[in-house]
Amino acid sequence: MSRPLRIEYPGAWYHVMNRGRRSEVTFPEYKDYYRFIDLLKESCELWNIHISAYCLMPNHYHLLIHTPDGNLSRCMRHINGVYTQRYNKAHGCDGQLFRGRFKSIIVEGDPYLLQLVRYVHRNPLRANLAKNMDNYKWSSHAGYISNAKKWDWLHKDFILSMLTSDPVSQVSAYKHFVHMNDSKELLGVLESPKWPPFLGGKQFLNWIKQTFFESKREKEVPDSVHLAPDLSQIKAAVCDYYSIHVSILHKTQRGVPNEPRDVAIYLMRLLRQEDLQTIGKNFGLCNYSSVSTVIDRVKSHMDKNRMFRSQVEEIKSKIKKIQTKT
């Protein structure tokens, strides 16, 4: 099984979800819910993480996590593993409880954090498990409307301050916000079978791509393609280097070399790992074998010609700069 794309850095925010194996119930008894919540509290102290929202459903859970130390994978391994051990001991069983690797989506700050808190807390309503959030015991919603010290572990002050800087008005502002309907855009993302690896504005997404693409470009992490530069960015860098119009990249004439087009095709394959047929469609080549020939030709030329290899590397650097600027 291919590994999911995990991007970790100090201060990152994540929406995390995991389901029971084969969608089996993971919290069959009240005591199981309490076991998991106690484990969340322990993990905050043990791994220096901040949990700003949670919702435990019968067969899955949702978490909104902030990681000052950039250690999401390690702390989630602990949470899933320890809860499975405690669950198995309590119920006299063994083996895997969750379906495997947790789903996570890295999140930009405001306004996505507020929307995610609302999404997490409204899960019981969407699933028809409660008619009112106040009546659902297994989410952090109660912590947002309470001043009780038992909720001091919940990282809610930062979220509330995003609604208003006035501490007196924060709870009422939260109540008003959380009773509004969820963002249709956010629902479309989180209710789909496959999550994108990140959620945020264009500048945030470009920063993620520019910072982590090279380190995550591995065959066993197929989702690393999400970090890859767009085809338009590849074409723009090639055209800028050769001082040509983009239309030149689509010119094909038997016996006439087109180095800029060949380099763009090679970089699309290298950086985006696109299949040959898709590359051919983007450059007006009907036969995928022609694309393969172009790629092999560029590789051979790079092996034999150090100057040409340096030119291709320079174009790759231009692509990074374009990602940063856009």
HELIX and SHEET records of a PDB file:
HELIX    1   1 ARG A   21  SER A   23  5                                   3    
HELIX    2   2 TYR A   30  TRP A   47  1                                  18    
HELIX    3   3 LEU A   72  HIS A   91  1                                  20    
HELIX    4   4 TYR A  112  HIS A  121  1                                  10    
HELIX    5   5 ASN A  123  ARG A  126  1                                   4    
HELIX    6   6 MET A  133  ASN A  135  5                                   3    
HELIX    7   7 HIS A  141  TYR A  144  1                                   4    
HELIX    8   8 LYS A  149  TRP A  151  5                                   3    
HELIX    9   9 ASP A  157  LEU A  163  1                                   7    
HELIX   10  10 PRO A  167  SER A  169  5                                   3    
HELIX   11  11 GLN A  170  VAL A  178  1                                   9    
HELIX   12  12 LYS A  184  LEU A  190  1                                   7    
HELIX   13  13 LYS A  202  LYS A  216  1                                  15    
HELIX   14  14 PRO A  222  LEU A  227  5                                   6    
HELIX   15  15 LEU A  231  TYR A  242  1                                  12    
HELIX   16  16 VAL A  246  HIS A  250  5                                   5    
HELIX   17  17 GLU A  259  ARG A  272  1                                  14    
HELIX   18  18 LEU A  276  ASN A  282  1                                   7    
HELIX   19  19 TYR A  288  LYS A  304  1                                  17    
HELIX   20  20 ARG A  306  LYS A  325  1                                  20    
SHEET    1   A 5 HIS A  50  MET A  57  0                                        
SHEET    2   A 5 HIS A  60  THR A  67 -1                                        
SHEET    3   A 5 ALA A  12  ARG A  19 -1                                        
SHEET    4   A 5 LYS A 103  VAL A 107 -1                                        
SHEET    5   A 5 PHE A 198  LEU A 199  1                                        
END                                                                             
